[in-house]
Amino acid sequence: MFVCHHRSYIFSLLLYVDDMLLSGYNLTLIHKFIATLSTQFAMKDIIDIYYFLGVQLGCASIGPFLSQNKYTSDVLKKIHFHTHKSVHTPCVS
């Protein structure tokens, strides 16, 4: 994770191998940063993000939310547990 402070603006870059997530409030500064990176690296700019490093990102009426439902489901399928019956957890979630 890289964090850039530029005057009163802050933006962050999350980087893992070939996945990158850039976040901030100043779109002009972000676009300049992307343009600079694009001169050195082959990049694909995907505006909306739904899934990053095993975490689903979304928006609900009360605000943003993060979920690992898809990742958990994929792991269960990989180890062939998706065919087992589910049970309720005996504690408050």
Backbone bond lengths (Angstrom), bond angles and torsions (degrees), N, CA, C in turn:
res aa  C-N    CA-C-N  psi(-1)  N-CA   C-N-CA  omega(-1)  CA-C   N-CA-C  phi
1 M - - - 1.449 - - 1.525 107.85 -
2 F 1.306 114.42 129.30 1.454 121.54 176.69 1.522 108.04 -117.92
3 V 1.312 116.46 136.86 1.463 121.51 178.60 1.518 107.91 -122.05
4 C 1.320 115.77 131.43 1.460 121.21 -179.32 1.531 109.14 -114.98
5 H 1.314 115.30 127.32 1.467 121.66 173.30 1.518 106.91 -106.96
6 H 1.309 117.05 117.41 1.465 121.96 179.86 1.523 107.37 -128.66
7 R 1.312 115.21 105.93 1.467 121.90 -174.01 1.519 108.62 55.28
8 S 1.316 118.41 -118.24 1.475 119.46 -179.71 1.530 111.90 -97.46
9 Y 1.345 116.95 5.63 1.458 120.71 -177.40 1.527 111.05 -101.07
10 I 1.307 115.05 145.79 1.461 121.71 176.29 1.524 107.58 -131.21
11 F 1.341 116.49 133.85 1.453 119.10 169.36 1.510 108.53 -140.06
12 S 1.335 115.03 156.49 1.459 119.60 -175.86 1.526 110.26 -125.04
13 L 1.326 114.29 150.06 1.450 122.53 179.33 1.522 107.85 -124.35
14 L 1.323 116.49 118.17 1.455 122.12 173.97 1.510 106.57 -101.26
15 L 1.323 117.17 124.02 1.454 121.65 -174.52 1.518 109.70 -131.56
16 Y 1.339 115.53 128.19 1.455 121.32 176.70 1.526 107.67 -141.96
17 V 1.305 117.34 110.27 1.459 125.49 -177.85 1.527 109.55 52.82
18 D 1.339 118.63 -100.78 1.464 119.85 -179.40 1.528 112.48 -116.20
19 D 1.323 116.50 16.12 1.463 121.06 175.21 1.526 109.20 -107.40
20 M 1.313 115.74 135.11 1.458 120.49 -177.26 1.521 109.15 -137.39
21 L 1.322 115.56 136.99 1.454 121.97 176.24 1.520 107.20 -128.60
22 L 1.318 116.27 122.90 1.453 122.35 -178.74 1.516 108.38 -116.04
23 S 1.332 116.10 129.78 1.454 120.29 -175.17 1.524 110.16 -136.17
24 G 1.319 115.62 142.06 1.462 120.28 177.77 1.520 110.67 174.43
25 Y 1.326 115.68 177.76 1.461 120.83 -177.03 1.524 113.71 -100.28
26 N 1.317 117.73 -24.52 1.457 121.32 -176.92 1.531 109.39 -94.65
27 L 1.335 116.76 99.10 1.458 121.18 -177.23 1.529 112.76 -64.44
28 T 1.307 118.03 -32.92 1.462 120.55 178.93 1.522 110.27 -63.36
29 L 1.311 116.76 -46.07 1.466 121.63 179.20 1.531 110.83 -64.36
30 I 1.312 116.90 -40.21 1.469 121.14 178.69 1.529 110.63 -64.46
31 H 1.332 117.56 -44.76 1.466 120.99 179.50 1.532 111.47 -64.20
32 K 1.329 117.41 -36.92 1.467 120.23 176.43 1.530 110.25 -65.42
33 F 1.316 116.81 -41.02 1.458 121.47 179.16 1.528 110.50 -63.49
34 I 1.333 117.14 -44.80 1.469 121.85 178.35 1.533 110.22 -62.76
35 A 1.326 117.58 -42.16 1.473 121.12 179.06 1.522 110.78 -62.46
36 T 1.323 117.14 -39.79 1.465 120.65 178.30 1.524 110.93 -65.82
37 L 1.326 117.57 -44.89 1.462 121.01 177.90 1.528 111.29 -63.40
38 S 1.319 116.76 -36.81 1.467 121.22 -177.75 1.523 112.92 -65.60
39 T 1.321 116.93 -22.81 1.470 118.77 178.02 1.525 111.45 -73.57
40 Q 1.335 117.63 -20.92 1.461 122.10 -177.54 1.531 113.75 -108.18
41 F 1.332 117.05 -25.30 1.462 121.74 -174.68 1.521 111.12 -132.21
42 A 1.337 116.00 147.68 1.470 120.38 173.01 1.524 107.11 -75.12
43 M 1.313 115.94 124.10 1.465 120.28 -175.90 1.517 110.77 -134.54
44 K 1.329 114.38 152.47 1.457 121.47 172.58 1.519 106.46 -123.28
45 D 1.314 117.09 123.31 1.461 122.15 -177.43 1.528 109.39 -95.24
46 I 1.312 116.33 111.63 1.462 122.23 176.09 1.522 106.52 -109.19
47 I 1.306 116.37 114.99 1.459 121.38 -173.04 1.530 112.29 -67.01
48 D 1.316 117.77 -54.17 1.467 121.07 -177.69 1.523 109.96 -88.91
49 I 1.317 116.54 133.93 1.458 120.62 178.79 1.527 108.95 -113.09
50 Y 1.313 114.25 133.28 1.461 120.23 179.68 1.525 111.80 -119.31
51 Y 1.330 116.29 -25.35 1.456 120.51 -173.39 1.520 108.82 -148.80
52 F 1.336 117.92 125.27 1.462 121.24 -179.56 1.522 108.64 -144.71
53 L 1.331 116.44 118.32 1.466 123.49 177.16 1.528 113.47 51.76
54 G 1.318 115.99 46.45 1.462 120.32 176.51 1.511 114.87 83.22
55 V 1.315 117.96 3.57 1.464 121.57 -178.92 1.522 108.92 -117.38
56 Q 1.333 115.51 127.53 1.457 120.84 174.82 1.520 108.26 -85.20
57 L 1.324 116.54 136.29 1.453 121.47 178.07 1.513 108.45 -115.61
58 G 1.304 116.21 136.33 1.452 119.68 -179.36 1.513 111.25 -152.50
59 C 1.311 114.69 -177.86 1.457 120.54 -179.86 1.517 108.87 -132.81
60 A 1.319 115.93 130.95 1.465 122.21 177.48 1.522 108.18 -116.28
61 S 1.306 117.15 176.88 1.464 120.61 -178.87 1.531 112.11 -63.60
62 I 1.334 117.42 -26.21 1.469 120.15 -179.87 1.532 112.42 -93.20
63 G 1.338 117.61 -2.80 1.457 121.00 178.41 1.511 112.03 133.97
64 P 1.337 117.07 -169.24 1.468 120.73 -178.19 1.528 112.17 -70.99
65 F 1.325 115.61 153.58 1.468 119.39 175.73 1.523 110.32 -140.35
66 L 1.326 115.00 154.81 1.457 123.32 177.45 1.514 107.94 -120.03
67 S 1.328 116.46 141.81 1.458 120.51 -178.45 1.523 109.65 -145.75
68 Q 1.335 115.92 146.58 1.459 120.46 174.17 1.526 110.37 -114.69
69 N 1.321 117.11 26.20 1.453 122.18 -179.01 1.526 112.02 -58.87
70 K 1.337 118.02 -47.06 1.468 121.25 -179.32 1.520 110.84 -64.88
71 Y 1.318 117.06 -43.02 1.464 121.05 179.25 1.531 110.50 -61.39
72 T 1.324 116.77 -45.82 1.470 121.31 179.00 1.517 110.64 -61.91
73 S 1.317 116.71 -43.62 1.463 121.26 178.75 1.529 110.92 -61.60
74 D 1.327 117.25 -42.70 1.468 121.22 178.57 1.524 111.68 -63.33
75 V 1.335 117.19 -40.24 1.472 120.64 178.20 1.522 110.35 -64.95
76 L 1.333 117.35 -43.78 1.462 120.68 179.25 1.529 111.67 -62.42
77 K 1.319 116.97 -38.59 1.467 119.95 177.16 1.525 111.25 -67.57
78 K 1.321 116.27 -37.98 1.460 120.64 -178.95 1.527 111.97 -63.68
79 I 1.325 117.23 -35.76 1.470 120.72 -179.39 1.531 111.59 -100.42
80 H 1.340 115.71 12.88 1.467 123.46 175.37 1.526 113.71 61.51
81 F 1.327 116.77 35.17 1.465 121.03 175.66 1.527 111.62 -96.46
82 H 1.321 118.12 -5.18 1.460 120.57 -176.78 1.526 112.47 -69.21
83 T 1.325 118.02 -14.26 1.468 120.87 179.40 1.528 112.02 -90.65
84 H 1.318 118.16 -8.27 1.462 121.67 -179.09 1.528 110.19 -77.86
85 K 1.330 115.48 154.66 1.460 120.20 177.85 1.523 110.01 -76.74
86 S 1.311 115.56 143.54 1.463 119.89 177.68 1.524 109.96 -90.63
87 V 1.302 116.55 156.54 1.465 122.34 175.98 1.528 108.02 -130.97
88 H 1.318 115.45 155.96 1.454 120.31 178.33 1.524 110.31 -75.50
89 T 1.302 116.29 142.98 1.460 121.56 176.97 1.524 108.68 -76.70
90 P 1.337 117.21 130.83 1.478 118.64 -176.78 1.513 113.73 -79.63
91 C 1.311 118.92 24.71 1.461 120.46 176.41 1.520 109.27 -134.37
92 V 1.302 115.46 163.54 1.454 120.71 -179.03 1.521 109.12 -73.11
93 S 1.319 115.93 130.74 1.479 119.03 -179.58 1.509 110.63 -84.77
